[in-house]
Amino acid sequence: MPSIIGIDEAGRGPVLGPLVMCGVCADVKAVARIEKIGAKDSKLLTPKQRELMYKKLVKLPHKVMILEPAQIDSAIMSANSNLNWLEAETAAEIVNGFEAATAYIDCPSPNLKAYKDFLLRIVVRKTELIVEHKAEKYPVVAAASIIAKVTRDSLIEELKAKIGVDFGSGYLSDPLTVKFLNEHYLNHAAVFRKQWGPYKVLMEKKVQRTLNTF
């Protein structure tokens, strides 16, 4: 019975913490179970709903890839890469790790054709690639979305405990995150995506203040 893969990510936009990508592999019976669970885009579910579904969904064959801030910054600074290509390379690694007839991939790039063409060059499996925006409409992608989101949320909570500061969600729409960024962009630099505009602005201001002291 041919299997399919669904791939999605969580944490593309925050100024801090990792981006998490997940691929879920399922046959027809497993897809039916995913539909019965009620899986859909993780953003449309409450944290409690996601947690309950996660406990069932992680029993399916899946692979989680964690992209740390340093990797994200490196891709953005590279002349031969960017965040979209980093995600594509990670998606290809996930596809190459399974034997499946088809992979449904949620695409972060506005250019679907370019993204798919890039994937076709690095996917070694004979897997049909369906690359779409808002691919969470496919149950197997929704399952990946939920696993990625719950995994990232857990990593963020671990990071807060390690640092000893509640920095909120990590998104710049969150006042706690903005406060943490302004106060700790130097002493907790490792957790930040330094190529994000707001972080770069703070660093530029610091350099300017330093220059003004001479």
C-alpha positions in Angstrom: 0.0 0.0 0.0 1.7 3.3 -1.1 2.5 5.9 1.5 2.4 9.6 1.4 4.4 12.2 3.2 3.3 15.6 4.6 5.8 18.3 5.5 5.2 21.6 7.3 7.1 23.9 9.7 6.5 26.0 12.8 8.4 29.1 13.9 9.5 30.7 10.6 8.8 34.2 11.8 9.9 34.7 15.4 13.0 36.7 16.3 14.3 34.0 18.5 14.4 30.3 18.9 14.5 27.5 16.4 12.4 26.8 13.3 11.0 23.2 13.5 10.1 21.2 10.4 8.3 17.9 10.4 7.5 15.2 7.9 4.8 12.6 8.6 4.6 9.4 6.6 1.2 7.6 6.3 -0.6 5.0 4.3 -4.3 5.2 3.4 -5.4 3.7 6.7 -3.2 6.1 8.7 -4.6 9.1 6.7 -8.1 8.0 7.7 -7.0 7.9 11.3 -5.5 11.4 11.0 -8.8 12.7 9.6 -10.7 11.0 12.4 -8.5 12.7 15.0 -9.6 16.1 13.4 -6.1 17.3 12.5 -5.9 20.6 10.7 -3.6 23.6 10.5 -2.0 23.9 14.0 -2.8 27.7 14.0 -6.5 26.9 14.0 -6.3 24.7 17.1 -6.0 25.6 20.8 -2.8 24.5 22.7 -4.9 21.8 24.5 -6.3 20.5 21.2 -2.8 20.4 19.7 -1.4 18.5 22.8 -4.1 15.9 22.6 -3.7 15.3 18.9 0.1 15.3 19.2 0.1 12.4 21.5 -1.7 10.3 18.9 0.1 11.7 15.8 3.6 11.0 17.1 2.8 7.3 16.9 3.0 7.6 13.1 6.3 7.4 11.3 7.7 10.9 11.3 10.9 12.9 11.3 11.5 16.2 13.1 14.3 18.6 12.0 15.3 21.5 14.3 16.9 24.5 12.6 18.7 26.7 15.2 19.1 30.5 14.9 22.7 30.2 13.8 21.7 27.9 10.9 19.0 30.4 9.9 21.4 33.3 10.1 24.0 31.5 8.1 21.5 30.7 5.3 20.3 34.3 5.1 23.9 35.6 5.0 25.0 33.1 2.3 25.4 34.2 -1.3 24.1 30.8 -2.4 21.2 30.3 0.0 18.4 31.9 1.9 15.7 30.8 4.4 13.5 29.3 1.7 16.3 27.2 0.3 17.3 26.1 3.8 13.7 24.9 4.3 13.8 23.2 0.9 17.0 21.4 1.8 15.5 20.2 5.0 12.3 19.1 3.3 14.4 17.1 0.8 16.2 15.4 3.6 12.9 14.4 5.1 11.6 13.1 1.8 14.8 11.2 1.2 14.4 9.5 4.5 11.1 7.7 3.6 9.9 5.5 0.9 6.7 7.1 -0.3 4.8 7.6 -3.6 3.9 11.3 -3.0 5.1 14.1 -0.7 2.8 17.1 0.0 4.9 20.0 1.0 3.8 23.4 2.4 5.7 26.0 0.5 7.1 29.1 2.2 8.2 30.7 -1.1 5.8 32.8 -3.2 7.4 31.1 -6.3 6.0 27.6 -6.2 7.7 26.6 -9.4 11.2 27.7 -8.4 10.8 26.0 -5.0 9.7 22.7 -6.6 12.4 22.9 -9.2 15.0 23.3 -6.4 13.5 20.3 -4.6 13.6 18.1 -7.7 17.3 18.7 -8.0 18.0 17.4 -4.4 15.4 14.8 -3.8 16.9 11.4 -4.7 13.7 9.3 -4.1 11.3 8.7 -6.9 8.6 10.6 -5.0 6.1 12.8 -6.7 6.3 16.3 -5.1 3.1 18.3 -4.6 4.2 21.8 -3.5 1.5 24.2 -2.4 0.7 27.2 -0.2 -1.6 26.4 2.7 -1.0 22.7 2.2 -2.4 22.0 5.7 -5.7 21.1 3.9 -4.1 17.7 3.3 -4.5 15.7 6.6 -0.9 14.4 6.5 0.4 18.0 6.2 -1.9 19.0 9.1 -0.4 16.2 11.2 3.1 17.5 10.4 2.0 21.0 11.3 0.8 19.9 14.7 3.9 17.9 15.6 6.1 20.8 14.5 4.2 23.3 16.5 4.0 21.3 19.7 7.7 20.4 19.4 8.7 24.1 19.0 6.5 25.2 21.8 8.1 22.6 24.1 11.6 23.8 23.0 10.6 27.4 23.7 9.5 26.5 27.2 12.7 24.7 27.8 14.6 27.7 26.7 12.7 30.0 29.0 13.5 27.7 31.9 17.2 27.5 31.0 17.5 31.3 30.7 15.2 32.0 33.7 13.2 34.7 31.8 9.7 34.6 30.4 10.2 36.1 27.0 6.8 35.2 25.7 6.1 33.6 22.3 9.3 34.8 20.5 7.2 36.8 18.0 7.6 40.6 17.8 3.9 41.1 18.2 4.4 39.9 21.8 5.4 42.7 24.3 7.3 40.3 26.5 9.4 39.3 23.4 10.1 42.9 22.5 11.1 43.7 26.1 13.4 40.6 26.2 15.0 41.6 22.9 15.7 45.2 24.0 17.1 44.1 27.3 19.0 40.9 26.5 20.1 41.0 22.9 23.7 40.9 24.0 23.8 38.7 27.0 21.5 36.1 25.4 22.7 36.6 21.8 22.7 32.9 21.0 18.9 32.6 21.1 18.3 35.4 18.6 18.1 35.4 14.8 20.7 38.1 14.3 19.7 38.7 10.7 16.2 39.7 11.6 15.7 43.5 11.1 14.9 44.5 14.8 18.0 42.7 16.1 20.2 44.3 13.4 18.8 47.7 14.3 19.8 47.3 18.0 23.3 46.2 17.0 23.7 49.2 14.7 22.6 51.5 17.4 25.1 49.9 19.8 27.9 50.4 17.2 26.8 54.1 16.7 26.9 54.7 20.5 30.3 53.2 20.7 31.6 55.4 17.9 30.1 58.5 19.5 32.2 57.9 22.6 35.4 58.4 20.7 
